[in-house]
Every structure is written in structure tokens, then in C-alpha cells.
Amino acid sequence: MDRPPGRRADPLSAPQVLISEAEIDRRVREIASEIEASIEETDELLLIGVLRGSFIFLADLARALTCSRKLDFIAVSSYESGSSFAGEVRLIMDVRTGVAGKHVVIVEDIVDSGRTLAYLIEVFAARHPASLRTCALVRKPHQSQDVAVDYVGFDIPDEWVVGYGLDYNNLYRGLPYIGTIEPQE
């Protein structure tokens, strides 16, 4: 198979489009409107993106908002025996901005088990924000943790999704749409 010099072959087949770029763009603008409708005009938001998957969604959401806003990031990890879906959640990188008295929106890429978001709600609630809300680009149907998500982009089937920040082994994050793949074992 011929390919340009310096380019590797992708180990997976092309993702099947689940949510188009146009659908994402429309929904991000709707979420921004929902967030702004739920705050006072004088409120400043602190958007906290959960790295790495939320960075594209957070950037587009921040640009769609017209209210005053600041951005910060947090990184967490949950591993047990090599699986990213089990075990306890650990804080890897904390925000640099104080949250006490601020209106905080935690921005996640995906709510799968709900474990990470439940952990983050507990962490930030203890820091006494003026308000604490949650936002997720996508949510899968079977959450092991009963966690409320205030703003949801899309409810999706229980499939492996990539694109628009979501990845498989750090591949596909830059796709402008969300697609499904069959992960290789």
C-alpha cells in the first residue's frame, strides 16, 4: 500500500460517523445557551475541562458562550490492572484557579461509568463554589455511578467512540465528528 513518506498506516479501520460535525456544532451552541440561561448576567463562569478528551469540546463551548468566563484544566486517572474502566480515580493535575465562591462548570468528554465525574463533583463541592454544574459531550446509557449531568450533548449507545477529542490509544482525537470503532484486542 502506497502512502506519503513519514506517514504510518492507521492500525484501525475508519470510524463510522455517529454524530456529524454539523450536529456537534449545533448542539454546542445549544448547550452554551442553556448554560447562559441558568446564570445571572453578572456571573462569571469558571469552565474546568477534564484532560485530555474535553479540550476540543471545551474550546468550542467557551467560544460559543457570550458571558464572562475563565478556563482551567484538571487531569485524573483511573487504572486497575491496566484497565482504564476500573479502579479508583486519582487526581493527576489540579486546577490553578481557586473555585471558592465561583460558578463552576466541570466539562467532560464522556460519561461512561460515571466514576470520574462523581469524584470530581465531590472534590469541587468541598471547595465551596457558588454553584457547581456538570457538562458532558456524550453520555452512555449504563452508568455504574448515579451521577447527574446538568448539560448533555448527546446520549449515545454503548459503543467505543472516537473523534472531537475522544480517542482510542490517543488516536482519532482530531476528527471533526464522533464516530464508532471496534477496538483491537
C-alpha positions in Angstrom: 0.0 0.0 0.0 1.4 3.4 -1.0 1.3 6.3 1.4 3.1 9.6 1.8 6.6 9.4 3.2 6.7 9.7 7.0 3.0 8.6 7.4 2.2 5.4 9.2 -0.7 3.2 8.4 -3.6 3.5 10.8 -4.0 0.2 12.7 -7.8 0.6 12.7 -10.4 0.9 10.1 -12.1 4.3 9.5 -14.7 5.2 12.2 -18.3 5.1 11.2 -19.9 8.5 11.7 -22.2 8.5 14.7 -22.6 12.3 15.2 -21.7 14.7 12.4 -19.7 17.8 12.6 -22.8 19.9 11.9 -24.8 18.1 14.7 -22.0 18.8 17.1 -21.7 22.4 16.2 -25.5 22.9 16.6 -25.6 21.1 20.0 -22.5 23.0 21.4 -24.3 26.3 20.6 -27.5 25.0 22.3 -25.5 24.0 25.4 -23.9 27.4 25.6 -27.4 28.9 25.5 -28.6 26.5 28.2 -25.7 27.4 30.4 -26.2 31.2 29.9 -30.0 30.8 30.7 -29.1 29.2 34.0 -26.8 32.0 35.3 -27.2 35.7 36.3 -26.0 38.2 33.8 -23.3 39.4 36.2 -22.0 35.8 37.0 -18.6 34.8 35.7 -18.2 31.2 34.9 -15.2 29.0 35.6 -15.1 26.2 33.0 -13.0 23.3 34.1 -12.0 20.9 31.3 -11.1 17.3 32.2 -8.0 16.5 30.2 -7.4 15.2 27.6 -10.7 14.3 26.0 -12.6 17.5 26.7 -10.2 20.0 25.2 -11.9 20.4 21.7 -15.4 20.5 23.2 -14.3 23.0 25.9 -12.7 25.3 23.3 -15.8 25.3 21.1 -18.1 25.7 24.1 -16.0 28.6 25.5 -16.2 30.4 22.1 -20.0 29.8 21.9 -20.6 31.4 25.3 -21.1 35.2 25.4 -20.9 35.6 29.2 -17.7 36.3 31.1 -15.7 33.0 31.5 -12.4 31.7 32.6 -10.9 28.3 31.7 -8.9 25.9 33.7 -8.0 22.2 33.4 -7.8 19.1 35.6 -6.4 15.7 34.8 -7.4 12.5 36.5 -6.6 8.8 36.1 -8.5 5.6 37.0 -6.5 2.4 36.5 -6.6 -1.0 37.9 -4.7 -3.9 36.3 -4.2 -1.9 33.1 -7.9 -1.2 32.5 -9.0 2.4 32.3 -12.5 1.5 33.3 -11.9 0.1 36.8 -10.3 1.2 40.0 -10.2 4.3 42.0 -9.9 7.8 40.5 -6.7 9.7 41.2 -6.0 13.4 40.7 -3.0 13.8 38.4 -3.2 17.6 37.8 -5.3 20.1 39.8 -6.7 23.4 38.6 -4.6 26.6 39.2 -7.7 28.7 39.9 -9.4 28.9 43.2 -13.1 27.8 43.0 -14.5 29.1 46.3 -17.4 31.5 45.6 -17.2 30.9 41.8 -19.8 29.4 39.4 -18.1 26.3 38.2 -19.0 24.0 35.3 -17.0 20.8 35.0 -16.7 19.9 31.3 -16.2 16.2 30.5 -15.8 14.5 27.1 -17.7 11.3 28.0 -19.7 9.9 31.0 -19.3 6.2 30.8 -19.2 4.6 34.3 -19.8 8.0 35.9 -17.0 7.3 38.4 -14.7 10.2 37.3 -17.5 12.8 37.3 -18.8 11.6 40.7 -15.2 12.0 42.1 -14.8 15.5 40.6 -18.2 16.6 41.9 -17.0 15.6 45.4 -13.7 17.3 45.0 -15.1 20.6 43.8 -18.1 20.7 46.1 -15.7 20.5 49.1 -14.0 23.7 47.8 -17.3 25.7 48.2 -18.1 27.1 44.8 -21.1 29.5 44.5 -22.6 26.8 42.2 -21.4 23.6 40.7 -22.7 22.2 37.4 -21.6 19.4 35.1 -21.5 19.2 31.3 -20.6 16.2 29.1 -20.3 16.0 25.4 -21.6 12.4 25.3 -23.2 10.0 27.9 -23.5 6.3 27.7 -26.6 4.6 29.0 -25.2 2.3 31.7 -23.6 4.3 34.4 -22.4 2.3 37.5 -22.4 5.6 39.4 -25.7 7.5 39.6 -24.3 10.9 38.7 -26.3 13.9 37.5 -25.1 15.7 34.3 -26.6 19.1 34.0 -25.8 19.7 30.4 -25.5 16.7 28.0 -24.6 17.0 24.4 -25.7 13.5 23.2 -26.8 10.3 24.7 -25.1 7.5 22.8 -25.2 3.7 22.6 -22.7 1.6 24.5 -20.0 1.6 21.7 -16.4 2.8 21.6 -16.5 6.3 20.2 -13.7 8.5 18.9 -13.3 11.9 17.4 -13.8 15.5 18.6 -11.4 14.9 21.5 -12.3 11.3 22.2 -9.7 8.7 21.4 -8.6 5.1 21.1 -4.9 4.8 22.3 -4.5 8.5 21.6 -5.7 8.2 18.0 -8.6 9.9 16.3 -8.9 12.9 18.7 -8.7 15.4 15.9 -11.6 14.1 13.8 -14.3 16.8 13.4 -17.1 14.3 14.1 -17.8 11.5 16.6 -17.5 8.0 15.2 -17.6 4.4 16.4 -14.9 1.8 16.0 -14.2 -1.8 17.0 -11.1 -1.6 19.3 -8.5 -4.2 18.5 -7.7 -6.6 21.4 
